[in-house]
């Protein structure tokens, strides 16, 4: 059981990092490397895991924020 929880914690960390990477590519670099459908699938999976295991949700999880950083040149 403890091994399973470790695996779930690792999944949450991995998905969180992937989403943050994809956010940076999309919002900052303007060069998305993943489809919207794949991105949405990952976000939904992360939300589900965080709901089931809130003790493993990271404080910087993309599910806990409203938006990303605004690119330079926008008012």
C-alpha positions as CSV (number, residue, x, y, z in Angstrom):
1,X,0.0,0.0,0.0
2,X,2.8,2.4,0.9
3,X,4.4,1.7,-2.5
4,X,1.1,2.5,-4.2
5,X,0.9,5.9,-2.4
6,X,4.5,6.6,-3.5
7,X,3.6,5.9,-7.1
8,X,0.5,8.2,-6.9
9,X,2.6,11.0,-5.3
10,X,5.1,10.5,-8.2
11,X,2.4,10.7,-10.8
12,X,1.1,13.9,-9.3
13,X,4.6,15.4,-9.4
14,X,5.2,14.3,-12.9
15,X,1.9,15.5,-14.3
16,X,2.3,18.9,-12.5
17,X,5.7,19.3,-14.0
18,X,4.5,18.4,-17.5
19,X,1.6,20.9,-17.3
20,X,3.9,23.7,-16.1
21,X,6.3,22.9,-18.9
22,X,3.5,23.0,-21.4
23,X,2.2,26.3,-19.9
24,X,5.6,27.8,-20.4
25,X,5.9,26.6,-24.0
26,X,2.4,27.9,-24.8
27,X,2.2,31.2,-22.9
28,X,5.8,32.4,-22.9
29,X,7.5,30.8,-25.9
30,X,4.3,30.7,-28.0
31,X,5.5,27.3,-29.2
32,X,3.1,24.6,-27.9
33,X,4.4,21.1,-28.1
34,X,1.2,19.2,-27.1
35,X,-2.3,19.3,-28.4
36,X,-5.1,21.0,-26.5
37,X,-6.8,17.6,-26.1
38,X,-3.7,16.1,-24.5
39,X,-3.2,19.1,-22.2
40,X,-6.9,19.0,-21.1
41,X,-6.5,15.2,-20.5
42,X,-3.5,15.8,-18.2
43,X,-5.3,18.6,-16.3
44,X,-8.3,16.4,-15.8
45,X,-6.2,13.6,-14.5
46,X,-4.3,15.9,-12.2
47,X,-7.5,17.3,-10.7
48,X,-8.9,13.8,-10.2
49,X,-5.7,12.6,-8.4
50,X,-5.6,15.7,-6.3
51,X,-9.2,15.3,-5.2
52,X,-8.5,11.6,-4.3
53,X,-5.2,12.4,-2.6
54,X,-5.2,16.0,-1.5
55,X,-2.2,15.4,0.8
56,X,0.0,15.0,-2.3
57,X,-1.2,18.2,-4.1
58,X,1.7,20.5,-4.6
59,X,1.4,24.1,-3.5
60,X,2.3,25.3,-7.0
61,X,-0.1,23.0,-8.7
62,X,-1.6,24.5,-11.9
63,X,-5.0,23.5,-10.5
64,X,-4.5,26.2,-7.8
65,X,-4.0,29.2,-10.0
66,X,-6.1,31.3,-12.3
67,X,-3.7,32.1,-15.2
68,X,-0.2,32.4,-16.3
69,X,2.3,35.3,-16.7
70,X,1.4,37.9,-19.3
71,X,3.8,38.3,-22.1
72,X,5.7,41.6,-22.6
73,X,4.0,44.0,-25.0
74,X,0.5,43.5,-23.5
75,X,-1.2,46.2,-21.5
